[in-house]
Amino acid sequence: MILACKNINKSFGTDIILKDITFQIEEKEKVALVGINGAGKSTLFKILAGEISYDSGEIFKPKEVSLGYLSQNMEINTNNNIFDEMLLVFQDLIEMEANLRLLEKEMSTHGNDTLTNLMNQYSTLQHQFEEKNGYSFKSQIRGVLKGLGFREEQFTQPVSILSGGEKTRIALARILLSSPSVLLLDEPTNHLDINAIEWLEDFLKSYPGTAIIISHDRYFLDRITTKVIEIENNNASVYNGNYSFYAKHKMINREIQLNQYLNQQKEIKRQEEVIQTLRSFNREKSIKRARSREKALEKIDKIEKPEALPSSMTLNLEPKIQSGNDIVHVENLSKAYNSKKLFENVSFDLKKGEKVALIGPNGAGKTTLFRIILNQTNCDDGSFNLGANVKIGYYDQEHQNISCNKTIIDEISDSYPTLTHGEIRNVLAAFLFKGDEVFKKISTLSGGEKGRVSLAKIMLSEGNFLLLDEPTNHLDLLSKEVLEDAINSYRGTVLYISHDRYFINRTATRILELNPRGIKEYLGNYDYYIEKRTQLKPNTSNDTTSQNKKPSSIKEDWLRKKEEQTNLRRLQSQIEDIENQIHEIEYQIKECDKKLNLEDIYTNPEKSTSIYEQKLKLEAQLENLYLEWENLNHL
């Protein structure tokens, strides 16, 4: 155990933020801390980092354990340049290196009498220097800075002239280089492009210490974490698996909790009816029995109703104006700023109904390409043409298309006066604004909530070609799922910029990768892009060998592919068999639930206990089958 919390409680005034938070983290574990915006994740991090106090409970951490904490949008204010700021992490090694140089100078000037003593000192200090990687710390700095997206020519830039996002990356680099026992990283992928995120994933996977991560990047969490701690309704739940494991089992647990709650509510209602009937007899014995039942009812531990998980969006979002099949034709676009070329020879076509992701490193010119298509800036060369009846709807990160002084429902109704109250309610419900929430002022909403309002407006507009610039930024996990459902159910065309690989995986039918020399196309989602990118790397160097293959090697390839196909069919058969078993056991569990609700069963302790035990065994079997199914799907 490297860190543990027991019954941690924290309130701000009358608002309870954390209640009885309990978990344990082992050495080298990589843990995700998840929950909706405002759940208390960052508050828990501040408590663990010692920045704020907690009201009650205990935190267990060995004395020798060190913590490195990256807060959201953390900035460093210093007059140092980037590289010198990183050197501060290795101040002890720099002093050690200076002492070694000093001893070398002394050894060259002293005679035999003191030379032996100096050489012993030098040998001891050099051994310590080597053990602490003293000869490689500068290359380590370069590797981390480059991994986080800084170019070599930037290393001498003063930190003070950097943007807020760049300063946050500097703070992250410092923490990673300091190698604490436990990393507390609050949204570390903010301000990182895809290449930098992939580098950070590899760094954290091989990191020898422990990492606890708050992130809305589900693909990132899936690749790194082996445990998920969820903060919900002020409490913590622990899931031993990655994000996908957590998401699946949360649904299962929620269904079990809901069934337990509903069954208890039925029993409470039945007991109340029995009490009412006994009282109606108006006899001494029956009144006593009624009181006895009332006392028993008061003593039961009532199960709290679990919050319902949002269902997938069922609303079909149809553009008001239908476009032709050809949406946009882009040919040989190029753009430069102050003699610095962003891109050239950019050519692509979009067809009706496509959902296309535009990716590339920060500074590649993705937003500039959007501005050219929106006629907000001119290109230097090339051209583009919109198809017949194409109307553009634009979603930017600043949500400039909404008025902060209006309520949510007024914002929609004022923009679309022909919509009925019921139609507006239905659309807002699809974007998770239900009941009195539609009367909230937009100025009081979180970034994620404003994003949902902005998206709802764009989806209702006359636009049939949506340009979305980083639509998942500042969205919590729930809002991201809503956005994914909205895009997948939208019947128009979407081109979006995003660094969120999980989001790209769920929504993209094609990927355009922008680089200085043009566009590279991938006809699939993000997993397909990774697969093809990996294949292309070795193929470029092996073109000649592949052309000169002997007949025997061609036959071997054919046999190998045939064996792979056989194995794949066998694997699919196993998966289908397990899925059938899952359906059968789920049916048996439902039957047990039905029996437990029968009066002749729940009034008979022996029968009800037997059926309940049978149900527990079935649920254990179901859990094992889910694990087996998951393992086979990862093969």
Secondary structure, DSSP 8 states (H G I E B T S, - for coil): --EEEEEEEEEETTEEEEEEEEEEE-TT-EEEEE-STTSSHHHHHHHHTTSS--SEEEEE--TT--EEEE-TT-----SSBHHHHHHGGGHHHHHHHHHHHHHHHHHHH--HHHHHHHHHHHHHHHHHHHHTTTTTHHHHHHHHHHHTT--GGGTTSBGGGS-HHHHHHHHHHHHHHH--SEEEEESTTTT--HHHHHHHHHHHHT-SSEEEEE-S-HHHHHHH-SEEEEEETTEEEEESS-HHHHHHHHHHHHHHHHHHHHHHHHHHHHHHHHHHHHHHH--HHHHHHHHHHHHHHHHS----------------B--SS---SEEEEEEEEEEEETTEEEEEEEEEEEETT-EEEEE--TTSSHHHHHHHHTTSS--SEEEEEE-TT--EEEE-TT-TTS-TTSBHHHHHHHH-TTS-HHHHHHHHHHTT--GGGGGSBGGGS-HHHHHHHHHHHHHHSS-SEEEEESTTTT--HHHHHHHHHHHHHB-SEEEEE---HHHHHHH-SEEEEEETTEEEEESS-HHHHHHHHHHHHHHHHSHHHHHT--HHHHHHHHHHHHHHHHHHHHHHHHHHHHHHHHHHHHHHHHHHHHHHTSHHHHT-HHHHHHHHHHHHHHHHHHHHHHHHHHHHHT-
